[in-house]
Amino acid sequence: MLANPPFGVEWKPQATVVEKEHKQFGFTGRFGPGLPRINDGALLFLLTMLAKRKPSPDEGGEGSKIAIILNGFAAVHR
C-alpha cells in the first residue's frame, strides 16, 4: 500500500463514526491501539493502513508492504 496521508488535517468531522467503531470493536478493530489526537488525521490514516495489511508469510499469508509519502514540509517541521 502506498499513501500520502492528510498531514495536519483534523478528523473531527468523522469523530462520531470513528469513536463508535473504536468502542464497538476495541482492540480487534482498526483503531485497537487507541485513537490519536483529533488533529492527527495522518495517524488515523496509518492505523487504517495497518488494519488492512495481509498476514506475513510466517503467519501463513502473503504479507504486505506499506509506504507513506512525506512531503518536505511534514518531514522537516514535525
N, C-alpha and C positions, 0 to 999 in steps of 0.2 A: 504494500500500500504506500502510496506517495501522496502527501498532502501539504497544503500551505494553510495552516490553521489561522483563524481570525485573532491575531495578536492584539491585545488592548481592547477587545470587544466584551462588553458585559453580556451575561446570559440571563439577565433579569427578565426579559420578555418570555423566556421559556422556563422560568423558575418553578412555577406550579407543577408543570409536567415532569420536570427533572426530579424535583423533590418527592413527588408521588411515586415515581419509578424507583427512586432510591429507597424509600420506605417499604415499598411492596416487595422488591427483590433482594434487598440487603446486599450481603457480600457476593451473592451469586449473580447479581446484575452487573451492568456495565459501569456502575458507579460504586462498586463494592468497597474500594479503598476509602471512599468518602467524597464529599463534594468540595471543589475548590472555592476560593473566594468568588463572590458574584462578579467581580471584574476580570476574572481569569478564564475567558472563553477558550483559550488555547489548551489549557489543561483539561477542560471538559472534553474538548475535541480529541485529545490524546487518549483519554480514558475510553472513549468510544472506539478508537482505532485498536487499542489493546484488547477490548472485548471481542472484536471481530477477527482477531488472529486465529489461525488454524493451529492445532496442536503440533508440537515439534515431532521429528521422526522418533525421538526417544519415547514419546507418548503415543506412538502409533499413527501419527498424522504426517502431512507433507511439510508442515512448517509455514511460516510467513516471514516476510521482511517488511519492516516499517521504516519509512524515512519521512522526515519533516523538513520542509524548506524554510530556512530562516532568511529574511531579508537583512541587509546590513544594519538597519536601524534597530531591529529587535535584538540582534546578536550583540550589539555594542552597548545599548542603553538599558539592559535588563539588570 
